[in-house]
Amino acid sequence: MAREVLVAGETLIDCIPERPGPLEDVAGFERRPGGAPANVAVALARLERPPLFWTRVGADPFGRYLERTLADRDLPTRFVERDADAKTTLAFVTHDETGDREFTFYRDGTADTRLEPGRIDDETLADCEWVHAGGVALASGSSRAAMFDLLERAAGAGCTVSFDPNLRPELWADTETFANVVGDALAHVDVCLATVEELAALDFAGESPTASARAAVERGPVHTAFVTRGGDGAVAVAGADAPWPAAAVDHAGFAVDAVDTTGAGDAFVAGAIAALRDGRDLRETVAFANAVAATTTTASGAMTVLPTRDEVSPLLEPK
């Protein structure tokens, strides 16, 4: 039987605007389940068997809605924690006419900032092949220590550890703090999945996305780096220490009619993890992850439109 995947981090409410435009000009919003790690966990459940998911929500109506949503998408509830003393995070999403978005967070002392170290036991980690986490949990509260504890112990247990920096400037005092904290986290990471801007903030800037990915790999201990480029696809570099063949890949992505890019990066992450666990090489992995991400953008919402393998396959068929 295949060993487990564990995803860790925030689950929150995305408030999706009824139309594009500045937040102050939008009158109505639709409630959607969100949070990058939650999206990754649900995407993995759609692509393969459900992963374990460690998260924390408030004991409020939004938290109850998120608990029900995760259960409805077949995620195990063992590590879905309910915080009786904190609210659930809200994120208001602003769209422009191209579907690109920005976030405004209501996240001061909310449940997902209150994860505690040691909640994932050693026996669970021993059963895990892969552990994935994101940068938002590192931004504040006890969740920072909890994520460091998890990443360090997962690396020590021999898990493949992947990480999405997921830079949200509003959540950090400044870029230097982000770089220092996330840089420390990368000491325990094997696979980094980031944007060009995030790698630049981490001082991995290069003359091209491939050069930025190569810089991340050359400095280690990251052995594989993916750089997502939105509608322009993604690149990836795997070094000699990677458990799959060393390579540098540039994939232009897939042309689709994008409606909403919310969650596309998370879908890419899940696609990359699923493909690597399938034993695909780096080129096949980037193509598959791009296809998962592109399919996600063709409808509105993040978690609610994550695709199955059958829904992704048309993009991968030879033309």
PECORKA-V731573 format. One record per helix or strand of 2 or more residues. SS is the DSSP state (h for helix, s for strand). FROM is the first residue (numbers start at 1). LEN is the number of residues. If there is no record, write none. Layout:
ss->SS from->FROM len->LEN
ss->SS from->FROM len->LEN
This chain:
ss->s from->4 len->5
ss->s from->12 len->6
ss->h from->23 len->3
ss->s from->29 len->6
ss->h from->36 len->12
ss->s from->52 len->7
ss->h from->61 len->12
ss->s from->80 len->4
ss->s from->90 len->6
ss->s from->101 len->6
ss->h from->111 len->3
ss->h from->122 len->5
ss->s from->128 len->7
ss->h from->135 len->4
ss->h from->143 len->14
ss->s from->160 len->5
ss->h from->169 len->3
ss->h from->175 len->14
ss->s from->191 len->5
ss->h from->196 len->6
ss->h from->209 len->11
ss->s from->224 len->5
ss->h from->230 len->3
ss->s from->234 len->5
ss->s from->247 len->5
ss->h from->264 len->15
ss->h from->282 len->15
ss->h from->303 len->3
ss->h from->309 len->8
